[in-house]
């Protein structure tokens, strides 16, 4: 590992440490009776893991989340590639996704409940409407702004359109596409929790709602922190997949 990597890792650890220390201090002051300390939250999380409630809740939450993110990835990347490669598709689709990205999508949840009920389908759709616009727009920009020099090189070597797309455009666009996937995944986690809070109280949303209603704030924050931790794990997995498939220069470090 290079000196730069050691420094980067040290800064990451320091930033996390500062946030956790500030959390503990704010809980000890306290800034609010509804804001527990880090140590109380960790203790509550350990208790919820030991009795199985946290694991069961995460297992329920992860089902619509994984389905929604998988669908959003496939649909979002394909639509992003289509809009980036075709001017007509761009004119037709990009304004719609710009509006969806700017719109308060949580306001659509009651409409989804009326149309699809309170089951799995509604929750998957909430994850998708939160994640797809982000993935589409990032994939579109990645393809649209492929360096002109690379495209001209492909044409000078008489590459077919298929070869230019798969051997030049996609490898050049992959970092931005994966950045969009990471942002879309984060938005999907927000959508999954919103769905459980607003559609039907199940999974992590049920834990958050219940412990808030009975003023058990350490348990409530433990449930919230578990979602954040799960999201961080998902994003780290995406980063490793990107490095393995498309970033050989980072594998070599």
CORFEN-V412972 format. One record per residue. N is the residue number from 1. RES is the residue in three letters. BURIAL is b if it has 24 or more other ideal C-beta (glycine too) atoms within 12 Angstrom, else e. Layout:
BEGIN
n=N res=RES burial=BURIAL
n=N res=RES burial=BURIAL
END
This chain:
BEGIN
n=1 res=UNK burial=e
n=2 res=UNK burial=e
n=3 res=UNK burial=e
n=4 res=UNK burial=e
n=5 res=UNK burial=e
n=6 res=UNK burial=e
n=7 res=UNK burial=e
n=8 res=UNK burial=e
n=9 res=UNK burial=e
n=10 res=UNK burial=e
n=11 res=UNK burial=e
n=12 res=UNK burial=e
n=13 res=UNK burial=e
n=14 res=UNK burial=e
n=15 res=UNK burial=e
n=16 res=UNK burial=e
n=17 res=UNK burial=e
n=18 res=UNK burial=e
n=19 res=UNK burial=e
n=20 res=UNK burial=e
n=21 res=UNK burial=e
n=22 res=UNK burial=e
n=23 res=UNK burial=b
n=24 res=UNK burial=e
n=25 res=UNK burial=e
n=26 res=UNK burial=e
n=27 res=UNK burial=b
n=28 res=UNK burial=e
n=29 res=UNK burial=e
n=30 res=UNK burial=e
n=31 res=UNK burial=e
n=32 res=UNK burial=e
n=33 res=UNK burial=e
n=34 res=UNK burial=e
n=35 res=UNK burial=e
n=36 res=UNK burial=b
n=37 res=UNK burial=b
n=38 res=UNK burial=b
n=39 res=UNK burial=e
n=40 res=UNK burial=b
n=41 res=UNK burial=b
n=42 res=UNK burial=b
n=43 res=UNK burial=e
n=44 res=UNK burial=b
n=45 res=UNK burial=b
n=46 res=UNK burial=e
n=47 res=UNK burial=e
n=48 res=UNK burial=b
n=49 res=UNK burial=e
n=50 res=UNK burial=e
n=51 res=UNK burial=e
n=52 res=UNK burial=e
n=53 res=UNK burial=b
n=54 res=UNK burial=b
n=55 res=UNK burial=e
n=56 res=UNK burial=e
n=57 res=UNK burial=b
n=58 res=UNK burial=b
n=59 res=UNK burial=e
n=60 res=UNK burial=b
n=61 res=UNK burial=b
n=62 res=UNK burial=b
n=63 res=UNK burial=b
n=64 res=UNK burial=b
n=65 res=UNK burial=b
n=66 res=UNK burial=b
n=67 res=UNK burial=b
n=68 res=UNK burial=b
n=69 res=UNK burial=b
n=70 res=UNK burial=b
n=71 res=UNK burial=b
n=72 res=UNK burial=b
n=73 res=UNK burial=b
n=74 res=UNK burial=e
n=75 res=UNK burial=b
n=76 res=UNK burial=b
n=77 res=UNK burial=b
n=78 res=UNK burial=e
n=79 res=UNK burial=b
n=80 res=UNK burial=b
n=81 res=UNK burial=b
n=82 res=UNK burial=b
n=83 res=UNK burial=b
n=84 res=UNK burial=b
n=85 res=UNK burial=b
n=86 res=UNK burial=e
n=87 res=UNK burial=e
n=88 res=UNK burial=e
n=89 res=UNK burial=e
n=90 res=UNK burial=b
n=91 res=UNK burial=e
n=92 res=UNK burial=e
n=93 res=UNK burial=b
n=94 res=UNK burial=b
n=95 res=UNK burial=e
n=96 res=UNK burial=e
n=97 res=UNK burial=b
n=98 res=UNK burial=e
n=99 res=UNK burial=e
n=100 res=UNK burial=b
n=101 res=UNK burial=b
n=102 res=UNK burial=e
n=103 res=UNK burial=e
n=104 res=UNK burial=e
n=105 res=UNK burial=b
n=106 res=UNK burial=e
n=107 res=UNK burial=e
n=108 res=UNK burial=b
n=109 res=UNK burial=b
n=110 res=UNK burial=e
n=111 res=UNK burial=e
n=112 res=UNK burial=b
n=113 res=UNK burial=e
n=114 res=UNK burial=e
n=115 res=UNK burial=e
n=116 res=UNK burial=e
n=117 res=UNK burial=e
n=118 res=UNK burial=e
n=119 res=UNK burial=e
n=120 res=UNK burial=b
n=121 res=UNK burial=e
n=122 res=UNK burial=b
n=123 res=UNK burial=b
n=124 res=UNK burial=b
n=125 res=UNK burial=b
n=126 res=UNK burial=b
n=127 res=UNK burial=b
n=128 res=UNK burial=b
n=129 res=UNK burial=b
n=130 res=UNK burial=b
n=131 res=UNK burial=b
n=132 res=UNK burial=b
n=133 res=UNK burial=b
n=134 res=UNK burial=b
n=135 res=UNK burial=b
n=136 res=UNK burial=b
n=137 res=UNK burial=b
n=138 res=UNK burial=b
n=139 res=UNK burial=b
n=140 res=UNK burial=b
n=141 res=UNK burial=b
n=142 res=UNK burial=b
n=143 res=UNK burial=b
n=144 res=UNK burial=b
n=145 res=UNK burial=e
n=146 res=UNK burial=b
n=147 res=UNK burial=e
n=148 res=UNK burial=e
n=149 res=UNK burial=e
n=150 res=UNK burial=e
n=151 res=UNK burial=b
n=152 res=UNK burial=e
n=153 res=UNK burial=e
n=154 res=UNK burial=b
n=155 res=UNK burial=e
n=156 res=UNK burial=e
n=157 res=UNK burial=e
n=158 res=UNK burial=e
n=159 res=UNK burial=e
n=160 res=UNK burial=e
n=161 res=UNK burial=e
n=162 res=UNK burial=e
n=163 res=UNK burial=e
n=164 res=UNK burial=b
n=165 res=UNK burial=b
n=166 res=UNK burial=e
n=167 res=UNK burial=e
n=168 res=UNK burial=b
n=169 res=UNK burial=b
n=170 res=UNK burial=b
n=171 res=UNK burial=b
n=172 res=UNK burial=b
n=173 res=UNK burial=b
n=174 res=UNK burial=b
n=175 res=UNK burial=b
n=176 res=UNK burial=b
n=177 res=UNK burial=b
n=178 res=UNK burial=b
n=179 res=UNK burial=b
n=180 res=UNK burial=b
n=181 res=UNK burial=b
n=182 res=UNK burial=b
n=183 res=UNK burial=b
n=184 res=UNK burial=b
n=185 res=UNK burial=b
n=186 res=UNK burial=b
n=187 res=UNK burial=b
n=188 res=UNK burial=b
n=189 res=UNK burial=b
n=190 res=UNK burial=b
n=191 res=UNK burial=b
n=192 res=UNK burial=b
n=193 res=UNK burial=b
n=194 res=UNK burial=b
n=195 res=UNK burial=b
n=196 res=UNK burial=b
n=197 res=UNK burial=b
n=198 res=UNK burial=b
n=199 res=UNK burial=b
n=200 res=UNK burial=b
n=201 res=UNK burial=b
n=202 res=UNK burial=b
n=203 res=UNK burial=b
n=204 res=UNK burial=b
n=205 res=UNK burial=b
n=206 res=UNK burial=b
n=207 res=UNK burial=b
n=208 res=UNK burial=b
n=209 res=UNK burial=b
n=210 res=UNK burial=e
n=211 res=UNK burial=b
n=212 res=UNK burial=e
n=213 res=UNK burial=e
n=214 res=UNK burial=e
n=215 res=UNK burial=e
n=216 res=UNK burial=b
n=217 res=UNK burial=b
n=218 res=UNK burial=b
n=219 res=UNK burial=b
n=220 res=UNK burial=b
n=221 res=UNK burial=b
n=222 res=UNK burial=b
n=223 res=UNK burial=b
n=224 res=UNK burial=b
n=225 res=UNK burial=b
n=226 res=UNK burial=b
n=227 res=UNK burial=b
n=228 res=UNK burial=b
n=229 res=UNK burial=e
n=230 res=UNK burial=b
n=231 res=UNK burial=b
n=232 res=UNK burial=e
n=233 res=UNK burial=e
n=234 res=UNK burial=b
n=235 res=UNK burial=b
n=236 res=UNK burial=e
n=237 res=UNK burial=e
n=238 res=UNK burial=b
n=239 res=UNK burial=e
n=240 res=UNK burial=e
n=241 res=UNK burial=e
n=242 res=UNK burial=b
n=243 res=UNK burial=e
n=244 res=UNK burial=e
n=245 res=UNK burial=e
n=246 res=UNK burial=b
n=247 res=UNK burial=e
n=248 res=UNK burial=e
n=249 res=UNK burial=e
n=250 res=UNK burial=e
n=251 res=UNK burial=e
n=252 res=UNK burial=e
n=253 res=UNK burial=e
END
